[in-house]
Amino acid sequence: MAFRCAVCEKGPVSGQSYSHSHKATKRVFRPNLQRQKVVLNGRTQTAYVCTACIRSGRAARPTR
């Protein structure tokens, strides 16, 4: 699974974790992706969508 939102193209971002002694180690921040049926390009398909798109309504759910 590619860690990328099908709607907004949000993907992983690199950063650093800091321990108690403030030693920095590299890490990856991944978006919170959920598998959901959405309408993309006029077609209903199952895709990985970030929770920001789900909550804002950008990921249009198919009508029943």
mmJSON file of the N, C-alpha and C atoms, coordinates in Angstrom:
{"data_MODEL":{"atom_site":{
"group_PDB":["ATOM","ATOM","ATOM","ATOM","ATOM","ATOM","ATOM","ATOM","ATOM","ATOM","ATOM","ATOM","ATOM","ATOM","ATOM","ATOM","ATOM","ATOM","ATOM","ATOM","ATOM","ATOM","ATOM","ATOM","ATOM","ATOM","ATOM","ATOM","ATOM","ATOM","ATOM","ATOM","ATOM","ATOM","ATOM","ATOM","ATOM","ATOM","ATOM","ATOM","ATOM","ATOM","ATOM","ATOM","ATOM","ATOM","ATOM","ATOM","ATOM","ATOM","ATOM","ATOM","ATOM","ATOM","ATOM","ATOM","ATOM","ATOM","ATOM","ATOM","ATOM","ATOM","ATOM","ATOM","ATOM","ATOM","ATOM","ATOM","ATOM","ATOM","ATOM","ATOM","ATOM","ATOM","ATOM","ATOM","ATOM","ATOM","ATOM","ATOM","ATOM","ATOM","ATOM","ATOM","ATOM","ATOM","ATOM","ATOM","ATOM","ATOM","ATOM","ATOM","ATOM","ATOM","ATOM","ATOM","ATOM","ATOM","ATOM","ATOM","ATOM","ATOM","ATOM","ATOM","ATOM","ATOM","ATOM","ATOM","ATOM","ATOM","ATOM","ATOM","ATOM","ATOM","ATOM","ATOM","ATOM","ATOM","ATOM","ATOM","ATOM","ATOM","ATOM","ATOM","ATOM","ATOM","ATOM","ATOM","ATOM","ATOM","ATOM","ATOM","ATOM","ATOM","ATOM","ATOM","ATOM","ATOM","ATOM","ATOM","ATOM","ATOM","ATOM","ATOM","ATOM","ATOM","ATOM","ATOM","ATOM","ATOM","ATOM","ATOM","ATOM","ATOM","ATOM","ATOM","ATOM","ATOM","ATOM","ATOM","ATOM","ATOM","ATOM","ATOM","ATOM","ATOM","ATOM","ATOM","ATOM","ATOM","ATOM","ATOM","ATOM","ATOM","ATOM","ATOM","ATOM","ATOM","ATOM","ATOM","ATOM","ATOM","ATOM","ATOM","ATOM","ATOM","ATOM","ATOM","ATOM","ATOM","ATOM","ATOM"],
"id":[1,2,3,4,5,6,7,8,9,10,11,12,13,14,15,16,17,18,19,20,21,22,23,24,25,26,27,28,29,30,31,32,33,34,35,36,37,38,39,40,41,42,43,44,45,46,47,48,49,50,51,52,53,54,55,56,57,58,59,60,61,62,63,64,65,66,67,68,69,70,71,72,73,74,75,76,77,78,79,80,81,82,83,84,85,86,87,88,89,90,91,92,93,94,95,96,97,98,99,100,101,102,103,104,105,106,107,108,109,110,111,112,113,114,115,116,117,118,119,120,121,122,123,124,125,126,127,128,129,130,131,132,133,134,135,136,137,138,139,140,141,142,143,144,145,146,147,148,149,150,151,152,153,154,155,156,157,158,159,160,161,162,163,164,165,166,167,168,169,170,171,172,173,174,175,176,177,178,179,180,181,182,183,184,185,186,187,188,189,190,191,192],
"type_symbol":["N","C","C","N","C","C","N","C","C","N","C","C","N","C","C","N","C","C","N","C","C","N","C","C","N","C","C","N","C","C","N","C","C","N","C","C","N","C","C","N","C","C","N","C","C","N","C","C","N","C","C","N","C","C","N","C","C","N","C","C","N","C","C","N","C","C","N","C","C","N","C","C","N","C","C","N","C","C","N","C","C","N","C","C","N","C","C","N","C","C","N","C","C","N","C","C","N","C","C","N","C","C","N","C","C","N","C","C","N","C","C","N","C","C","N","C","C","N","C","C","N","C","C","N","C","C","N","C","C","N","C","C","N","C","C","N","C","C","N","C","C","N","C","C","N","C","C","N","C","C","N","C","C","N","C","C","N","C","C","N","C","C","N","C","C","N","C","C","N","C","C","N","C","C","N","C","C","N","C","C","N","C","C","N","C","C","N","C","C","N","C","C"],
"label_atom_id":["N","CA","C","N","CA","C","N","CA","C","N","CA","C","N","CA","C","N","CA","C","N","CA","C","N","CA","C","N","CA","C","N","CA","C","N","CA","C","N","CA","C","N","CA","C","N","CA","C","N","CA","C","N","CA","C","N","CA","C","N","CA","C","N","CA","C","N","CA","C","N","CA","C","N","CA","C","N","CA","C","N","CA","C","N","CA","C","N","CA","C","N","CA","C","N","CA","C","N","CA","C","N","CA","C","N","CA","C","N","CA","C","N","CA","C","N","CA","C","N","CA","C","N","CA","C","N","CA","C","N","CA","C","N","CA","C","N","CA","C","N","CA","C","N","CA","C","N","CA","C","N","CA","C","N","CA","C","N","CA","C","N","CA","C","N","CA","C","N","CA","C","N","CA","C","N","CA","C","N","CA","C","N","CA","C","N","CA","C","N","CA","C","N","CA","C","N","CA","C","N","CA","C","N","CA","C","N","CA","C","N","CA","C","N","CA","C","N","CA","C","N","CA","C"],
"label_alt_id":[null,null,null,null,null,null,null,null,null,null,null,null,null,null,null,null,null,null,null,null,null,null,null,null,null,null,null,null,null,null,null,null,null,null,null,null,null,null,null,null,null,null,null,null,null,null,null,null,null,null,null,null,null,null,null,null,null,null,null,null,null,null,null,null,null,null,null,null,null,null,null,null,null,null,null,null,null,null,null,null,null,null,null,null,null,null,null,null,null,null,null,null,null,null,null,null,null,null,null,null,null,null,null,null,null,null,null,null,null,null,null,null,null,null,null,null,null,null,null,null,null,null,null,null,null,null,null,null,null,null,null,null,null,null,null,null,null,null,null,null,null,null,null,null,null,null,null,null,null,null,null,null,null,null,null,null,null,null,null,null,null,null,null,null,null,null,null,null,null,null,null,null,null,null,null,null,null,null,null,null,null,null,null,null,null,null,null,null,null,null,null,null],
"label_comp_id":["MET","MET","MET","ALA","ALA","ALA","PHE","PHE","PHE","ARG","ARG","ARG","CYS","CYS","CYS","ALA","ALA","ALA","VAL","VAL","VAL","CYS","CYS","CYS","GLU","GLU","GLU","LYS","LYS","LYS","GLY","GLY","GLY","PRO","PRO","PRO","VAL","VAL","VAL","SER","SER","SER","GLY","GLY","GLY","GLN","GLN","GLN","SER","SER","SER","TYR","TYR","TYR","SER","SER","SER","HIS","HIS","HIS","SER","SER","SER","HIS","HIS","HIS","LYS","LYS","LYS","ALA","ALA","ALA","THR","THR","THR","LYS","LYS","LYS","ARG","ARG","ARG","VAL","VAL","VAL","PHE","PHE","PHE","ARG","ARG","ARG","PRO","PRO","PRO","ASN","ASN","ASN","LEU","LEU","LEU","GLN","GLN","GLN","ARG","ARG","ARG","GLN","GLN","GLN","LYS","LYS","LYS","VAL","VAL","VAL","VAL","VAL","VAL","LEU","LEU","LEU","ASN","ASN","ASN","GLY","GLY","GLY","ARG","ARG","ARG","THR","THR","THR","GLN","GLN","GLN","THR","THR","THR","ALA","ALA","ALA","TYR","TYR","TYR","VAL","VAL","VAL","CYS","CYS","CYS","THR","THR","THR","ALA","ALA","ALA","CYS","CYS","CYS","ILE","ILE","ILE","ARG","ARG","ARG","SER","SER","SER","GLY","GLY","GLY","ARG","ARG","ARG","ALA","ALA","ALA","ALA","ALA","ALA","ARG","ARG","ARG","PRO","PRO","PRO","THR","THR","THR","ARG","ARG","ARG"],
"label_asym_id":["A","A","A","A","A","A","A","A","A","A","A","A","A","A","A","A","A","A","A","A","A","A","A","A","A","A","A","A","A","A","A","A","A","A","A","A","A","A","A","A","A","A","A","A","A","A","A","A","A","A","A","A","A","A","A","A","A","A","A","A","A","A","A","A","A","A","A","A","A","A","A","A","A","A","A","A","A","A","A","A","A","A","A","A","A","A","A","A","A","A","A","A","A","A","A","A","A","A","A","A","A","A","A","A","A","A","A","A","A","A","A","A","A","A","A","A","A","A","A","A","A","A","A","A","A","A","A","A","A","A","A","A","A","A","A","A","A","A","A","A","A","A","A","A","A","A","A","A","A","A","A","A","A","A","A","A","A","A","A","A","A","A","A","A","A","A","A","A","A","A","A","A","A","A","A","A","A","A","A","A","A","A","A","A","A","A","A","A","A","A","A","A"],
"label_entity_id":["1","1","1","1","1","1","1","1","1","1","1","1","1","1","1","1","1","1","1","1","1","1","1","1","1","1","1","1","1","1","1","1","1","1","1","1","1","1","1","1","1","1","1","1","1","1","1","1","1","1","1","1","1","1","1","1","1","1","1","1","1","1","1","1","1","1","1","1","1","1","1","1","1","1","1","1","1","1","1","1","1","1","1","1","1","1","1","1","1","1","1","1","1","1","1","1","1","1","1","1","1","1","1","1","1","1","1","1","1","1","1","1","1","1","1","1","1","1","1","1","1","1","1","1","1","1","1","1","1","1","1","1","1","1","1","1","1","1","1","1","1","1","1","1","1","1","1","1","1","1","1","1","1","1","1","1","1","1","1","1","1","1","1","1","1","1","1","1","1","1","1","1","1","1","1","1","1","1","1","1","1","1","1","1","1","1","1","1","1","1","1","1"],
"label_seq_id":[1,1,1,2,2,2,3,3,3,4,4,4,5,5,5,6,6,6,7,7,7,8,8,8,9,9,9,10,10,10,11,11,11,12,12,12,13,13,13,14,14,14,15,15,15,16,16,16,17,17,17,18,18,18,19,19,19,20,20,20,21,21,21,22,22,22,23,23,23,24,24,24,25,25,25,26,26,26,27,27,27,28,28,28,29,29,29,30,30,30,31,31,31,32,32,32,33,33,33,34,34,34,35,35,35,36,36,36,37,37,37,38,38,38,39,39,39,40,40,40,41,41,41,42,42,42,43,43,43,44,44,44,45,45,45,46,46,46,47,47,47,48,48,48,49,49,49,50,50,50,51,51,51,52,52,52,53,53,53,54,54,54,55,55,55,56,56,56,57,57,57,58,58,58,59,59,59,60,60,60,61,61,61,62,62,62,63,63,63,64,64,64],
"pdbx_PDB_ins_code":[null,null,null,null,null,null,null,null,null,null,null,null,null,null,null,null,null,null,null,null,null,null,null,null,null,null,null,null,null,null,null,null,null,null,null,null,null,null,null,null,null,null,null,null,null,null,null,null,null,null,null,null,null,null,null,null,null,null,null,null,null,null,null,null,null,null,null,null,null,null,null,null,null,null,null,null,null,null,null,null,null,null,null,null,null,null,null,null,null,null,null,null,null,null,null,null,null,null,null,null,null,null,null,null,null,null,null,null,null,null,null,null,null,null,null,null,null,null,null,null,null,null,null,null,null,null,null,null,null,null,null,null,null,null,null,null,null,null,null,null,null,null,null,null,null,null,null,null,null,null,null,null,null,null,null,null,null,null,null,null,null,null,null,null,null,null,null,null,null,null,null,null,null,null,null,null,null,null,null,null,null,null,null,null,null,null,null,null,null,null,null,null],
"Cartn_x":[0.842,0.0,0.885,0.623,1.341,0.706,1.509,0.996,0.677,-0.376,-0.751,-2.267,-2.827,-4.276,-4.688,-5.782,-6.252,-6.915,-7.313,-8.019,-7.06,-6.299,-5.468,-3.98,-3.617,-2.218,-1.313,-1.885,-1.061,-0.256,1.045,1.91,2.791,3.736,4.618,5.567,5.908,6.822,7.899,9.148,10.23,10.457,10.91,11.175,12.116,12.06,12.947,12.176,12.593,12.108,13.183,12.752,13.698,13.508,14.589,14.533,14.607,14.577,14.638,15.938,17.024,18.311,18.449,17.376,17.326,18.209,18.461,19.156,18.121,18.433,17.486,17.744,16.685,16.758,15.7,16.036,15.11,13.906,12.731,11.509,10.602,9.513,8.567,7.196,6.572,5.199,4.298,3.416,2.53,1.118,0.385,-0.998,-1.891,-2.967,-3.933,-4.875,-4.562,-5.335,-6.349,-7.552,-8.617,-9.09,-9.388,-9.889,-11.381,-11.82,-13.202,-13.658,-14.952,-15.517,-15.76,-15.186,-15.328,-15.593,-16.076,-16.299,-15.088,-14.336,-13.164,-13.341,-13.252,-13.404,-14.748,-15.795,-17.122,-17.382,-16.424,-16.58,-16.423,-17.186,-17.077,-15.962,-15.028,-13.952,-13.484,-12.879,-12.336,-10.921,-10.652,-9.344,-8.945,-7.675,-7.177,-7.283,-8.026,-8.3,-7.888,-7.272,-6.862,-8.086,-7.985,-9.114,-9.455,-8.497,-8.795,-9.766,-9.607,-10.517,-11.881,-11.914,-13.187,-13.975,-13.327,-14.017,-14.456,-13.673,-14.017,-15.03,-15.265,-16.223,-15.617,-14.306,-13.666,-13.745,-13.785,-13.936,-15.426,-15.971,-17.409,-17.788,-18.738,-19.237,-20.217,-20.268,-21.231,-22.655,-23.603,-25.008,-25.521,-26.471,-27.001,-28.055],
"Cartn_y":[-1.175,0.0,1.235,2.118,3.382,4.311,4.942,5.836,7.195,7.226,8.46,8.508,9.668,9.861,9.949,9.267,9.267,10.586,11.396,12.644,13.831,14.014,15.221,14.952,13.692,13.317,13.533,13.603,13.749,12.463,12.6,11.444,11.545,10.622,10.631,11.823,12.278,13.403,12.949,13.281,12.886,13.952,13.498,14.41,13.748,14.191,13.649,13.371,12.297,12.008,12.466,13.033,13.513,12.727,12.138,11.384,12.346,11.781,12.601,13.412,12.826,13.53,14.454,14.622,15.483,14.991,13.684,13.093,12.881,13.36,13.297,12.066,11.345,10.228,10.449,10.041,10.237,9.318,9.818,9.029,9.517,8.808,9.144,9.384,10.511,10.807,10.406,9.425,8.946,9.465,9.745,10.211,9.079,9.439,8.475,8.1,6.992,6.577,5.506,5.629,4.662,4.186,2.885,2.332,2.616,3.267,3.706,3.764,3.5,3.66,5.14,5.663,7.076,7.211,8.378,8.678,9.452,8.845,9.479,9.467,10.617,10.77,10.22,10.398,9.947,8.472,7.731,6.295,5.968,4.974,4.52,3.498,3.718,2.761,2.819,1.722,1.659,2.212,3.164,3.817,4.156,4.447,4.897,6.417,6.898,8.326,8.758,9.941,10.427,10.909,10.889,11.26,12.74,13.567,14.986,15.158,14.381,14.456,13.873,12.826,12.23,13.219,13.849,14.759,16.046,16.517,17.773,17.576,16.333,16.067,16.068,16.186,16.158,14.772,13.721,12.352,12.077,12.245,12.093,10.62,10.299,8.935,8.673,7.437,7.131,7.125,7.52,7.484,6.059,5.723,4.358,4.197],
"Cartn_z":[0.0,0.0,0.0,-0.939,-0.951,0.08,0.894,1.928,1.318,0.483,-0.183,-0.316,-0.014,-0.099,-1.569,-1.928,-3.313,-3.689,-2.71,-2.991,-3.007,-1.925,-1.802,-2.022,-2.293,-2.544,-1.337,-0.142,1.062,1.253,1.513,1.657,2.881,3.007,4.166,4.164,5.366,5.555,6.523,6.235,7.132,8.188,9.332,10.438,11.42,12.658,13.677,14.955,15.646,16.99,17.957,19.066,20.063,21.351,21.85,23.091,24.281,25.472,26.683,26.744,26.19,26.183,24.969,24.203,23.015,21.88,21.85,20.707,19.6,18.402,17.291,16.434,16.091,15.155,14.081,12.852,11.738,11.881,11.462,11.462,10.347,10.129,9.066,9.684,9.335,9.741,8.579,8.799,7.743,7.966,6.898,7.057,7.555,8.237,8.752,7.614,6.924,5.761,6.138,5.582,5.788,4.418,4.332,3.08,3.006,1.925,1.849,0.397,0.183,-1.156,-1.397,-2.471,-2.805,-4.302,-4.694,-6.105,-6.61,-7.519,-8.124,-9.638,-10.252,-11.706,-12.191,-11.39,-11.778,-11.582,-11.033,-10.828,-9.356,-8.896,-7.517,-7.43,-6.519,-6.314,-4.875,-4.438,-3.091,-3.128,-2.248,-2.249,-0.825,-0.651,0.642,0.696,1.705,1.841,3.239,3.363,4.677,5.453,6.763,7.611,7.483,7.099,6.891,5.729,4.665,3.522,3.874,4.683,5.095,5.937,6.89,7.798,7.115,6.133,5.465,4.346,3.931,2.864,1.481,1.368,0.049,-0.58,0.261,-0.232,-0.361,-1.571,-1.79,-1.726,-0.84,-0.728,-1.868,-2.379,-3.444,-2.905,-3.759,-3.355,-3.478,-2.646,-2.671,-3.736],
"occupancy":[1.0,1.0,1.0,1.0,1.0,1.0,1.0,1.0,1.0,1.0,1.0,1.0,1.0,1.0,1.0,1.0,1.0,1.0,1.0,1.0,1.0,1.0,1.0,1.0,1.0,1.0,1.0,1.0,1.0,1.0,1.0,1.0,1.0,1.0,1.0,1.0,1.0,1.0,1.0,1.0,1.0,1.0,1.0,1.0,1.0,1.0,1.0,1.0,1.0,1.0,1.0,1.0,1.0,1.0,1.0,1.0,1.0,1.0,1.0,1.0,1.0,1.0,1.0,1.0,1.0,1.0,1.0,1.0,1.0,1.0,1.0,1.0,1.0,1.0,1.0,1.0,1.0,1.0,1.0,1.0,1.0,1.0,1.0,1.0,1.0,1.0,1.0,1.0,1.0,1.0,1.0,1.0,1.0,1.0,1.0,1.0,1.0,1.0,1.0,1.0,1.0,1.0,1.0,1.0,1.0,1.0,1.0,1.0,1.0,1.0,1.0,1.0,1.0,1.0,1.0,1.0,1.0,1.0,1.0,1.0,1.0,1.0,1.0,1.0,1.0,1.0,1.0,1.0,1.0,1.0,1.0,1.0,1.0,1.0,1.0,1.0,1.0,1.0,1.0,1.0,1.0,1.0,1.0,1.0,1.0,1.0,1.0,1.0,1.0,1.0,1.0,1.0,1.0,1.0,1.0,1.0,1.0,1.0,1.0,1.0,1.0,1.0,1.0,1.0,1.0,1.0,1.0,1.0,1.0,1.0,1.0,1.0,1.0,1.0,1.0,1.0,1.0,1.0,1.0,1.0,1.0,1.0,1.0,1.0,1.0,1.0,1.0,1.0,1.0,1.0,1.0,1.0],
"B_iso_or_equiv":[0.0,0.0,0.0,0.0,0.0,0.0,0.0,0.0,0.0,0.0,0.0,0.0,0.0,0.0,0.0,0.0,0.0,0.0,0.0,0.0,0.0,0.0,0.0,0.0,0.0,0.0,0.0,0.0,0.0,0.0,0.0,0.0,0.0,0.0,0.0,0.0,0.0,0.0,0.0,0.0,0.0,0.0,0.0,0.0,0.0,0.0,0.0,0.0,0.0,0.0,0.0,0.0,0.0,0.0,0.0,0.0,0.0,0.0,0.0,0.0,0.0,0.0,0.0,0.0,0.0,0.0,0.0,0.0,0.0,0.0,0.0,0.0,0.0,0.0,0.0,0.0,0.0,0.0,0.0,0.0,0.0,0.0,0.0,0.0,0.0,0.0,0.0,0.0,0.0,0.0,0.0,0.0,0.0,0.0,0.0,0.0,0.0,0.0,0.0,0.0,0.0,0.0,0.0,0.0,0.0,0.0,0.0,0.0,0.0,0.0,0.0,0.0,0.0,0.0,0.0,0.0,0.0,0.0,0.0,0.0,0.0,0.0,0.0,0.0,0.0,0.0,0.0,0.0,0.0,0.0,0.0,0.0,0.0,0.0,0.0,0.0,0.0,0.0,0.0,0.0,0.0,0.0,0.0,0.0,0.0,0.0,0.0,0.0,0.0,0.0,0.0,0.0,0.0,0.0,0.0,0.0,0.0,0.0,0.0,0.0,0.0,0.0,0.0,0.0,0.0,0.0,0.0,0.0,0.0,0.0,0.0,0.0,0.0,0.0,0.0,0.0,0.0,0.0,0.0,0.0,0.0,0.0,0.0,0.0,0.0,0.0,0.0,0.0,0.0,0.0,0.0,0.0],
"pdbx_formal_charge":[null,null,null,null,null,null,null,null,null,null,null,null,null,null,null,null,null,null,null,null,null,null,null,null,null,null,null,null,null,null,null,null,null,null,null,null,null,null,null,null,null,null,null,null,null,null,null,null,null,null,null,null,null,null,null,null,null,null,null,null,null,null,null,null,null,null,null,null,null,null,null,null,null,null,null,null,null,null,null,null,null,null,null,null,null,null,null,null,null,null,null,null,null,null,null,null,null,null,null,null,null,null,null,null,null,null,null,null,null,null,null,null,null,null,null,null,null,null,null,null,null,null,null,null,null,null,null,null,null,null,null,null,null,null,null,null,null,null,null,null,null,null,null,null,null,null,null,null,null,null,null,null,null,null,null,null,null,null,null,null,null,null,null,null,null,null,null,null,null,null,null,null,null,null,null,null,null,null,null,null,null,null,null,null,null,null,null,null,null,null,null,null],
"auth_seq_id":[1,1,1,2,2,2,3,3,3,4,4,4,5,5,5,6,6,6,7,7,7,8,8,8,9,9,9,10,10,10,11,11,11,12,12,12,13,13,13,14,14,14,15,15,15,16,16,16,17,17,17,18,18,18,19,19,19,20,20,20,21,21,21,22,22,22,23,23,23,24,24,24,25,25,25,26,26,26,27,27,27,28,28,28,29,29,29,30,30,30,31,31,31,32,32,32,33,33,33,34,34,34,35,35,35,36,36,36,37,37,37,38,38,38,39,39,39,40,40,40,41,41,41,42,42,42,43,43,43,44,44,44,45,45,45,46,46,46,47,47,47,48,48,48,49,49,49,50,50,50,51,51,51,52,52,52,53,53,53,54,54,54,55,55,55,56,56,56,57,57,57,58,58,58,59,59,59,60,60,60,61,61,61,62,62,62,63,63,63,64,64,64],
"auth_comp_id":["MET","MET","MET","ALA","ALA","ALA","PHE","PHE","PHE","ARG","ARG","ARG","CYS","CYS","CYS","ALA","ALA","ALA","VAL","VAL","VAL","CYS","CYS","CYS","GLU","GLU","GLU","LYS","LYS","LYS","GLY","GLY","GLY","PRO","PRO","PRO","VAL","VAL","VAL","SER","SER","SER","GLY","GLY","GLY","GLN","GLN","GLN","SER","SER","SER","TYR","TYR","TYR","SER","SER","SER","HIS","HIS","HIS","SER","SER","SER","HIS","HIS","HIS","LYS","LYS","LYS","ALA","ALA","ALA","THR","THR","THR","LYS","LYS","LYS","ARG","ARG","ARG","VAL","VAL","VAL","PHE","PHE","PHE","ARG","ARG","ARG","PRO","PRO","PRO","ASN","ASN","ASN","LEU","LEU","LEU","GLN","GLN","GLN","ARG","ARG","ARG","GLN","GLN","GLN","LYS","LYS","LYS","VAL","VAL","VAL","VAL","VAL","VAL","LEU","LEU","LEU","ASN","ASN","ASN","GLY","GLY","GLY","ARG","ARG","ARG","THR","THR","THR","GLN","GLN","GLN","THR","THR","THR","ALA","ALA","ALA","TYR","TYR","TYR","VAL","VAL","VAL","CYS","CYS","CYS","THR","THR","THR","ALA","ALA","ALA","CYS","CYS","CYS","ILE","ILE","ILE","ARG","ARG","ARG","SER","SER","SER","GLY","GLY","GLY","ARG","ARG","ARG","ALA","ALA","ALA","ALA","ALA","ALA","ARG","ARG","ARG","PRO","PRO","PRO","THR","THR","THR","ARG","ARG","ARG"],
"auth_asym_id":["A","A","A","A","A","A","A","A","A","A","A","A","A","A","A","A","A","A","A","A","A","A","A","A","A","A","A","A","A","A","A","A","A","A","A","A","A","A","A","A","A","A","A","A","A","A","A","A","A","A","A","A","A","A","A","A","A","A","A","A","A","A","A","A","A","A","A","A","A","A","A","A","A","A","A","A","A","A","A","A","A","A","A","A","A","A","A","A","A","A","A","A","A","A","A","A","A","A","A","A","A","A","A","A","A","A","A","A","A","A","A","A","A","A","A","A","A","A","A","A","A","A","A","A","A","A","A","A","A","A","A","A","A","A","A","A","A","A","A","A","A","A","A","A","A","A","A","A","A","A","A","A","A","A","A","A","A","A","A","A","A","A","A","A","A","A","A","A","A","A","A","A","A","A","A","A","A","A","A","A","A","A","A","A","A","A","A","A","A","A","A","A"],
"auth_atom_id":["N","CA","C","N","CA","C","N","CA","C","N","CA","C","N","CA","C","N","CA","C","N","CA","C","N","CA","C","N","CA","C","N","CA","C","N","CA","C","N","CA","C","N","CA","C","N","CA","C","N","CA","C","N","CA","C","N","CA","C","N","CA","C","N","CA","C","N","CA","C","N","CA","C","N","CA","C","N","CA","C","N","CA","C","N","CA","C","N","CA","C","N","CA","C","N","CA","C","N","CA","C","N","CA","C","N","CA","C","N","CA","C","N","CA","C","N","CA","C","N","CA","C","N","CA","C","N","CA","C","N","CA","C","N","CA","C","N","CA","C","N","CA","C","N","CA","C","N","CA","C","N","CA","C","N","CA","C","N","CA","C","N","CA","C","N","CA","C","N","CA","C","N","CA","C","N","CA","C","N","CA","C","N","CA","C","N","CA","C","N","CA","C","N","CA","C","N","CA","C","N","CA","C","N","CA","C","N","CA","C","N","CA","C","N","CA","C","N","CA","C","N","CA","C"],
"pdbx_PDB_model_num":[1,1,1,1,1,1,1,1,1,1,1,1,1,1,1,1,1,1,1,1,1,1,1,1,1,1,1,1,1,1,1,1,1,1,1,1,1,1,1,1,1,1,1,1,1,1,1,1,1,1,1,1,1,1,1,1,1,1,1,1,1,1,1,1,1,1,1,1,1,1,1,1,1,1,1,1,1,1,1,1,1,1,1,1,1,1,1,1,1,1,1,1,1,1,1,1,1,1,1,1,1,1,1,1,1,1,1,1,1,1,1,1,1,1,1,1,1,1,1,1,1,1,1,1,1,1,1,1,1,1,1,1,1,1,1,1,1,1,1,1,1,1,1,1,1,1,1,1,1,1,1,1,1,1,1,1,1,1,1,1,1,1,1,1,1,1,1,1,1,1,1,1,1,1,1,1,1,1,1,1,1,1,1,1,1,1,1,1,1,1,1,1]
}}}
